[in-house]
Amino acid sequence: MAVHRGNRWTSEEDEQLRKLIAAKTSPVLISVKLKRSLVAIRMRLVALRRKAKRKADWLGKASTFRQNPLGYNNERHCSGNRTL
């Protein structure tokens, strides 16, 4: 499935990824359609989020691109009852 191994993402692939995410397509189906691994897709989403955050920060707005469209848990699997 790693057909694109090492290849850069094109703007067309980014747009297709955004559309698939917006349509709530399963990660496996996205992987098949884009011919990328699940890890590559997850990493691209992270990069796109960072890019959107930088753009929002540059515009002086709070970032609203904190969605987790693939449902991955970004928490560190803690109970949330930690004291600092």
Beta strands, then each sheet from edge to edge (+ up, - down):
end
